Amino acid sequence: MTFLNMYGWLFCTIAMVGDLAVSLILSMFYNGYSSAKMSISALGNPKSPVRVPFNLWMIVEGLLFLAAIPVIYSCYNSVSGGLTIVLVVFVAAFAVGACIFTGFFSVNESKDVVTTASKIHGAGSAIGFMLFLFVPLLLAILSFKGSETAFGVISVICFVISLAFFVLFVMSDKPEFKNTFIQNEGLWQRLNLIFMYLPLIIISVKKLLA
């Protein structure tokens, strides 16, 4: 493995593991914050005591994802150039829309308060999440084309599970599910992220250990 490849996969791993770990750590310093009921981006709202480190981390996370794109592209380009371009575009959209935009444009503590920043955040995050949702599926197709059947199956399973949690995440905000178990927005978002990230984490760790 070349020096640049090693750091590319390392950046990718740090971005994904850090997304979950940093939000968990910062939540401990935010009284009244519920990891089960509140979204990760709520940690960066203007009234949050951890808004500065959280927003800085989100910008760094996005930059780490962008820095990892060359190694992701080089890993799969020989299998299918077209699918690989779609894959890296989806990762880049997530890096910018769901990470960097989150760092610059914060949501408010209450969803009833809508500002220009929260609108930009909402649009960027929604687009980024919806596109990254299909990353495991793209990895599955590329794996099947590259005769890596076992990993392809794992990626398909991760896609199905992450899709289910994404649906629950979207439903959690609906008035009809208020005061029900489905309202656990933060829980569904974190579980969605775990299974969206898992195939790429497996690849990254595998490449780092090779």
ABEGO torsion letter per residue (X at the ends): XBAAAAAAAAAAAAAAAAAAAAAAAAAAABBGBBAAABBAAAAABAABAAAAAAAAAAAAAAAAAAAAAAAAAAAAAAABAAAAAAAAAAAAAAAAAAAAAAAABBBBABAABBBAAAAAAAAAAAAAAAAAAAAAAAAAAAAAAAGBAAAAAAAAAAAAAAAAAAAAAAAAABAAABGBAAABAAAAAAAAAAAAAAAAAAAAAAAAAX
